[in-house]
Amino acid sequence: MIRQIAVIGTGTMGRGIAYLAAVSGHDTVVFDFDRAALDGARAWIESTLLKGVEKSKLTGEAAQAALSRVHLATDIEPAVRAADLIIEAVPENLELKSDIFAQADLFCSEETILASNTSSISISKLAGNVERRDRFIGLHFFNPPHLMKLIEIVSGERTSSETVAEMQALAKKMGKEAIVVRDTPGFATSRLGVAIGLEAIRMFEEGVASAEDIDRAMELGYNHPMGPLRLTDLIGLDVRLGIAEYLAGALGPRFEPPQILRDMVAEGKLGKKTGRGFYEWNE
Ligand SMILES: NC(=O)c1ccc[n+]([C@@H]2O[C@H](COP(=O)([O-])OP(=O)(O)OC[C@H]3O[C@@H](n4cnc5c(N)ncnc54)[C@H](O)[C@@H]3O)[C@@H](O)[C@H]2O)c1
């Protein structure tokens, strides 16, 4: 039974995951080595709870109770000591994440489940430094975690079926839908998302249609809420390129990035964050 959740890394994803953990009734301890990020996360959780009350998504009492369940830790040891589940959400870097898990493994109880929010790194590789590989799992939330419906549960080579079942129960308690995916490159979501995105970029490169019309094909023809080129602009062309290169290495040339994607990244056209991608983004 998961009572206390520790969230490590309180950036874009970590703070949203902490919000979800607290709102769904868990004692939530958040740790970030950057004090400003930690304070920012608490302020964000508070203002998101307030907005929820304004929109009648939760009562004032429920919001107060959720906020009182959020505790800040300025070191990893107090953050993980009493946790039943640790969710790591530090930047996408194998060494950094492995180091966090090696430390957490030292300080938490033997029963604690270790989970990573990685979007692409192999769960079995990440589990390399810890003893409890049966209690190591991928818990992939989507941005923003409090609004997106899906949690992708990634089962590593040694993850036990009990650990998967506990995470399925947690997802339900958080009001999410879970899918279970075997630990393979790109899992289900990144692999499918990148496949569609790369084909759309190739079609744009070949002049099949304008960016707007390629996007409309999927929005109106297939009911996607957003077309693949606009989505690539939001994610960042550099981020997409990085994942495509990784998947091409792991799964073969069908994920080879189109030349135009490489050229746009080299020209600094990274999408919304630089104001220019497949679209112009003026604030
Ligand atoms: N941003 C997204 O859309 C998205 C979606 C799904 C999954 N992810 C994955 O989630 C993870 C986090 O991504 P993000 O976008 O939230 O990153 P981010 O850069 O916004 O936040 C990372 C946080 O980790 C903290 N941090 C770094 N090193 C640390 C350490 N040693 N100890 C404690 N804290 C540390 C940083 O101070 C920062 O606050 C990545 O693995 C990413 O691939 C991101």
PDBQT file of the ligand as one rigid body, heavy atoms in Angstrom, charges set to zero:
ROOT
HETATM    1  N1  LIG A 301       8.960  17.875 -20.008  1.00  0.00    +0.000 N 
HETATM    2  C1  LIG A 301       8.173  16.953 -20.560  1.00  0.00    +0.000 C 
HETATM    3  O1  LIG A 301       7.299  17.223 -21.393  1.00  0.00    +0.000 OA
HETATM    4  C2  LIG A 301       8.350  15.497 -20.147  1.00  0.00    +0.000 A 
HETATM    5  C3  LIG A 301       7.307  14.590 -20.380  1.00  0.00    +0.000 A 
HETATM    6  C4  LIG A 301       7.434  13.262 -19.928  1.00  0.00    +0.000 A 
HETATM    7  C5  LIG A 301       8.589  12.852 -19.300  1.00  0.00    +0.000 A 
HETATM    8  N2  LIG A 301       9.623  13.761 -19.100  1.00  0.00    +0.000 N 
HETATM    9  C6  LIG A 301      10.821  13.287 -18.399  1.00  0.00    +0.000 C 
HETATM   10  O2  LIG A 301      10.775  13.766 -17.057  1.00  0.00    +0.000 OA
HETATM   11  C7  LIG A 301      12.099  13.990 -16.556  1.00  0.00    +0.000 C 
HETATM   12  C8  LIG A 301      12.204  15.408 -16.034  1.00  0.00    +0.000 C 
HETATM   13  O3  LIG A 301      11.923  16.295 -17.093  1.00  0.00    +0.000 OA
HETATM   14  P1  LIG A 301      11.496  17.811 -16.805  1.00  0.00    +0.000 P 
HETATM   15  O4  LIG A 301      11.039  18.349 -18.134  1.00  0.00    +0.000 OA
HETATM   16  O5  LIG A 301      10.611  17.898 -15.628  1.00  0.00    +0.000 OA
HETATM   17  O6  LIG A 301      12.923  18.444 -16.431  1.00  0.00    +0.000 OA
HETATM   18  P2  LIG A 301      13.229  19.880 -15.743  1.00  0.00    +0.000 P 
HETATM   19  O7  LIG A 301      14.562  20.273 -16.252  1.00  0.00    +0.000 OA
HETATM   20  O8  LIG A 301      12.070  20.803 -15.908  1.00  0.00    +0.000 OA
HETATM   21  O9  LIG A 301      13.336  19.533 -14.172  1.00  0.00    +0.000 OA
HETATM   22  C9  LIG A 301      14.342  18.743 -13.623  1.00  0.00    +0.000 C 
HETATM   23  C10 LIG A 301      14.547  19.133 -12.181  1.00  0.00    +0.000 C 
HETATM   24  O10 LIG A 301      15.498  18.226 -11.601  1.00  0.00    +0.000 OA
HETATM   25  C11 LIG A 301      16.328  18.950 -10.724  1.00  0.00    +0.000 C 
HETATM   26  N3  LIG A 301      17.589  18.224 -10.533  1.00  0.00    +0.000 N 
HETATM   27  C12 LIG A 301      18.620  18.081 -11.411  1.00  0.00    +0.000 A 
HETATM   28  N4  LIG A 301      19.593  17.315 -10.870  1.00  0.00    +0.000 NA
HETATM   29  C13 LIG A 301      19.162  16.965  -9.628  1.00  0.00    +0.000 A 
HETATM   30  C14 LIG A 301      19.713  16.189  -8.570  1.00  0.00    +0.000 A 
HETATM   31  N5  LIG A 301      20.912  15.608  -8.698  1.00  0.00    +0.000 N 
HETATM   32  N6  LIG A 301      19.005  16.051  -7.430  1.00  0.00    +0.000 NA
HETATM   33  C15 LIG A 301      17.791  16.650  -7.277  1.00  0.00    +0.000 A 
HETATM   34  N7  LIG A 301      17.209  17.390  -8.252  1.00  0.00    +0.000 NA
HETATM   35  C16 LIG A 301      17.880  17.541  -9.414  1.00  0.00    +0.000 A 
HETATM   36  C17 LIG A 301      16.511  20.307 -11.402  1.00  0.00    +0.000 C 
HETATM   37  O11 LIG A 301      16.904  21.313 -10.441  1.00  0.00    +0.000 OA
HETATM   38  C18 LIG A 301      15.108  20.546 -11.980  1.00  0.00    +0.000 C 
HETATM   39  O12 LIG A 301      14.286  21.271 -11.083  1.00  0.00    +0.000 OA
HETATM   40  C19 LIG A 301      13.031  13.658 -17.720  1.00  0.00    +0.000 C 
HETATM   41  O13 LIG A 301      13.469  12.328 -17.593  1.00  0.00    +0.000 OA
HETATM   42  C20 LIG A 301      12.139  13.813 -18.948  1.00  0.00    +0.000 C 
HETATM   43  O14 LIG A 301      12.566  13.016 -20.039  1.00  0.00    +0.000 OA
HETATM   44  C21 LIG A 301       9.514  15.072 -19.487  1.00  0.00    +0.000 A 
ENDROOT
TORSDOF 0
